[in-house]
Amino acid sequence: MIRNTVLLSLYGLLWSFPVPVILSLAINQLRFHRFKRMVQTVLYAPHFISTMIICGMIRIFLSPSGGLINLLLGTQIDFLTQSSAFRTIYIASGIWQDAGWGTIIYLATLASVDTSLYEAAKVDGASMFQRILHIDIPALVPMMILNLIMSAGGLMNVGFEKVWLLQTDLNKAASDVIAVYVYEQGIVNAKYSYSTAIGLFNTVINLILLFIVNKIASKASDVNLV
């Protein structure tokens, strides 16, 4: 249970954290404002879809009979019954749902960068990649550190709704996380004190992780963000 929670959280942070940064850097390079707005709208849209609908779409896409993924692979595999596939499904769907929304704060940061820096870089012969590397990324570093600290504060809070809706008896070995266990013990089995103690333990762990990551990030940037 704890192992599944930690693995889902760490893998989710590892794979999802860089995606909004990369997307924001790519979107920032678009010069056609109408096309740029269209791309942003398409990327933002999944964030406004409820978790229930997202999970329903995942089940349709992964259906062994006529599901999009199986049609592309030419197979008839029920991925939701395989524990080995659950983490990939959970993390990939999370990236698709939230990566576009996560670009908002980074795009706002890039919009505040002094345009004279880009003009000076062009005069000096800097390529687009060099401008991104030496202007855009340094401008995003403080916000990246802040987001990392905020993400670390909820590292043990794996989303209950999506896990619960995608969980089956056959993938329970990988999908049994603390949030689901607290629900089962507190609501299903009526062990209110026990489930409260587990939830409190989870909160304490998150608080400790928050201070640890903040300490490391503060030393790296010489700025205390919390």
Salt bridges, closest charged atoms under 4 A:
ASP98 OD1 - HIS47 ND1 3.30
GLU184 OE2 - LYS172 NZ 3.23
